């Protein structure tokens, strides 16, 4: 009954309590559990101290990496730990659900070719790119007009409608398969 679930920056584990010895007798001593983890599903090493609960949260993990777990029962006979059998292996992948911070320093400049949007480079290591949004003064919702990779901090909007005030904002998104996107930055406005 061991189950593992990858969540943001951790793996939650749960299992059914052991109630009998291998020969079918009821357990008459206090019981604890030792968690074991492996990166390759072959070499398992103990993590943490033994626990008396039937749940554990492993926070010493990296998002996007697969981890394998086994649980071993440990019966406390007087002051001696007697190891029981090992559970089968279960695996989980922690998933990044935390978006990057929104970009700062957004500025806009009119050019002969349209409007250039600039922003400060994100200091977060997992930023994969930026998305640029524009809204007209009479609109309440900004529309996405472009996207650039993380190496760039500039975008030129060459399809700006004539005669109007426009507001630009930028978001950052990370490297997850389903990217986490930040909130929009503060808007920067320009009249065109």
Secondary structure, 3 states (H helix, E strand, C coil): CCEEEEECCEEEEECCCCCECCCCCECCCEEEEEEEEECCCCCCEEEEEEECCCEEEECCCCCCCEEEEEEEEEEEECCEEEEEEECCCEEEECCCCCCCCCCCCCEEEEECCEEEEECCCCCCCCEEEEEEEEEECCCCCCEEEEEEECCCCEEEECCCCCCCEEEEEEEEEECCCCCCECCCCCCEEEEC
